[in-house]
Structure formats: C-alpha cells, structure tokens
Amino acid sequence: MADVSLTGADLDRAGLRLDVDGAVATITLARPERRNALTFSTWRTLARIGETLPADVRVVVVRGEGPSFSAGIDLRLFSAEGVPGEDTFGARDEEFIGELQAGYLWLRRPDIVSIAAVRGHAIGGGFQLALACDLRVAADDVKFSMKEPALGIVPDLTGTKPLVDIVGVSRALELCLTTRTVFADEAARLGLAELIVPAAELDTAVGELVAAILAIRPTTAVATKRLLRAAPGNTLEEQAAAERREQAALLRELSAGRA
Ligand code: ACO
C-alpha cells in the first residue's frame, strides 16, 4: 500500500493546516500573505488529507486564513521562475490533472459532510474548492469568480458539475466566459451559498451548522447524503428504490439497537 502519512512539513509546504478535534476536521488554507493561492502541492496534500482522515471524522470544514478564502492557483506557476519546490505549469496530461482533482473529489464522500467557510475572494481554483464542498457558508464580503478562461484554460478542478447543478448551464456559461465577480446578494440568489452571514459571524455560523449536523445519528447522516447525492442522476423510480433501500437498512439497524 502507498505511504500516505502526512507530516507537518508536508502541510507547511502545501500552505495548509489540519486540525482534527474528534468528529470535526478543519482544513485551513494558510498562506494569507498570498491570499491563500494554491499550488500543486496544495492539491496533492489535500488528496492525502482525504486518504488519511481518521474514520471517526464526520464533518470537514475548509476555511481560509486572512481576508480571502483563496485567490486560486498561484500565478507564479505560470511564470518562468515558478514557485520554489513546485513543478512548473507547462503542458500537463490528463493523469497529472487527475491527481490534482483527487484533492477535491473526496470532499463529496458520503461518510463526511464538507463545509466551505468562505470570506472575501474565492477565485478560480478557490471557487472550485468551495464548490467541491457539500455546503457553503459565506461572509457578506464574499466574491466568487471563475477566472480560468481569462487565463486560457477551463475550470478543471471538479467545479463545472456542481456549478451547473447549482446555477444551470446558461448561468454557468455566462459566469465562466465573463469571469465576472458574484457578490453576496447574487450568490444567495443563485444558491451558491446556503447561508450568508456578516463577516464577523462566519465562524459562529459554521460552528452552529457543524453542531446541527453532529446531532444527527452518524449512519442516518451518511445515508441521507448518499441518497441526496444520487438523486440528480436517478429517475423517480430509481430514487424511490434508493429511499426504500436506505430506509430498510436504517430501520434494521435501529430495531437491532432496541433489541
Ligand atoms: N497567486 C500568487 N500570488 C497571489 C495571488 C495568486 N493567485 N493572489 C494574490 N497574490 C499575492 C499578490 O501578488 C500579493 O503579493 P505581494 O504582497 O508580494 O505583492 C499578495 O498576494 C496580496 O495580494 P493583493 O493583490 O495585494 O491583495 P488584494 O486584496 O488587493 O487583492 C485579489 C486580492 C483580488 C485576490 C488579487 O490578489 C488577485 O486578483 N489575485 C489573482 C487572482 C487570480 O487571477 N487567480 C487565478 C485564478 S484561475 C485558477 O485558479 C486556475
């Protein structure tokens, strides 16, 4: 089996902090002096966090230190000088991109609920990281923008599916091809955030949401997420069958618990 152990040095290099407190893991993008710009090691380390997460973690909060959630890819990766210790951008194949996508994909796993706590800018790869989470709680100074097309590239960090699922194809196209900024009011209207709160109340609002989720029985929460995540791809009949399956399993478990 591959060595997936994660050291403090790995996290530092990736510009990340990880705090695990019982059932709650908090991942902090921790390069505020660069507005939490993301590098290849950030994405690879995020993937390793997913692989090494303790089994009893039920909620993962992703937050950014400082005024911005994340200004997206570290633009120095596009320059000749690059970022010390990082690969350069260059021509990259699908396998390489797949390794980076793994940093975001695990946030949809049914055994956890992931919450992005977004303040300030969430640009490009930062916007896609927020979209990778199940839920977004945003401060009223939030600024979402899908900047990739302005750099000649497409959003490729798993963000196009949740964006289209939330806002529809036409609005997603307009947002991506204008790369314009979506501010708090519009973000609320479009459903890009489940909750918009005054910036000073962001941490409290996230804490309350975490507490509400943890109050639900673990297997019930897992079954509910699995069921809802499957719904958009299912016909009504398939979804009704999935509801029966999940419910019957839960009822078996609940009655075994009472026995
Ligand atoms: N990559 C590298 N460094 C960055 C990035 C970035 N994406 N974003 C900000 N920084 C650095 C700045 O260069 C600056 O460094 P300096 O202090 O050494 O000059 C520092 O972070 C602070 O940034 P400012 O621009 O001074 O902060 P401000 O609050 O005025 O603006 C903003 C923030 C709007 C996020 C601005 O920095 C910006 O537009 N950044 C670039 C965003 C971008 O285009 N990202 C790529 C998206 S596409 C993708 O992710 C695939």
Residues whose N, C-alpha, C, O or C-beta is under 5 A from the ligand:
A	BS01	ACO	E33 R34 R35 A37 A71 G72 I73 D74 L75 R76 H121 I123 G124 G125 G126 K147 E148
